[in-house]
Amino acid sequence: MKIFETVLLIGLILCAIACNFTKKLLPAVVVFMSYSTIMSIIWMILQSPDLAITEAAVGAGITSILFFVTLKKINGIDEEDEGRGERKDE
């Protein structure tokens, strides 16, 4: 069990660092979702199911949906660019 906890904590640290250094907004939101999911698993290991459910619902769920909707509204996500990784102005 200690190995699993160590892997989760390393993953949590890597997600935090990756979210800081990600330059594009969409991958940053996906990394943030991963961070919240890992954190909810850690809350379950710490035997706090109420916090785990809250973290999963709010952190990985509602907040991520709001981020995706905001990115769509500000044209942070373009349908043309999703598959190719190109920008319109190039």
For each residue, the residues with C-beta under 8 A, 3 or more apart:
1: 4 5
2: 5 6
3: 6 7
4: 1 7 8 45
5: 1 2 8 9 42 45
6: 2 3 9 10
7: 3 4 10 11
8: 4 5 11 12 38 41 42 45
9: 5 6 12 13 42
10: 6 7 13 14
11: 7 8 14 15 34 38
12: 8 9 15 16 35 38 39 42
13: 9 10 16 17
14: 10 11 17 18
15: 11 12 18 19 31 32 34 35 38
16: 12 13 19 20 35
17: 13 14 20 21
18: 14 15 21 22 31
19: 15 16 22 28 31 32 35
20: 16 17
21: 17 18
22: 18 19 27 28 31
23:
24: 27 28
25: 28 29 71 76
26: 29 30 71 76 77
27: 22 24 30 31
28: 19 22 24 25 31 32
29: 25 26 32 33 64 67 68 71
30: 26 27 33 34
31: 15 18 19 22 27 28 34 35
32: 15 19 28 29 35 36 63 64 67
33: 29 30 36 37 60 64
34: 11 15 30 31 37 38
35: 12 15 16 19 31 32 38 39 59
36: 32 33 39 40 55 56 59 60 63 64
37: 33 34 40 41 56 60
38: 8 11 12 15 34 35 41 42
39: 12 35 36 42 43 55 59
40: 36 37 43 44 52 53 55 56 59 60
41: 8 37 38 44 45 52
42: 5 8 9 12 38 39 45 46
43: 39 40 46 48 49 51 52 55
44: 40 41 47 48 49 52
45: 4 5 8 41 42
46: 42 43
47: 44
48: 43 44 51 52
49: 43 44 52 53
50: 53 54
51: 43 48 54 55
52: 40 41 43 44 48 49 55 56
53: 40 49 50 56 57
54: 50 51 57 58 59
55: 36 39 40 43 51 52 58 59 60
56: 36 37 40 52 53 59 60 61
57: 53 54 60 61 62
58: 54 55 61 62 63
59: 35 36 39 40 54 55 56 63 64
60: 33 36 37 40 55 56 57 63 64
61: 56 57 58 64 65
62: 57 58 65 66
63: 32 36 58 59 60 66 67
64: 29 32 33 36 59 60 61 67 68
65: 61 62 68 69
66: 62 63 69 70
67: 29 32 63 64 70 71
68: 29 64 65 71 72 77
69: 65 66 72 73
70: 66 67 73 74 76
71: 25 26 29 67 68 74 76 77
72: 68 69 75 76 77
73: 69 70
74: 70 71
75: 72 78
76: 25 26 70 71 72
77: 26 68 71 72 81 82
78: 75 81 82 88
79: 82
80: 83 84 86 88
81: 77 78 84 85 86 87 88
82: 77 78 79
83: 80
84: 80 81
85: 81
86: 80 81 90
87: 81 90
88: 78 80 81
89:
90: 86 87
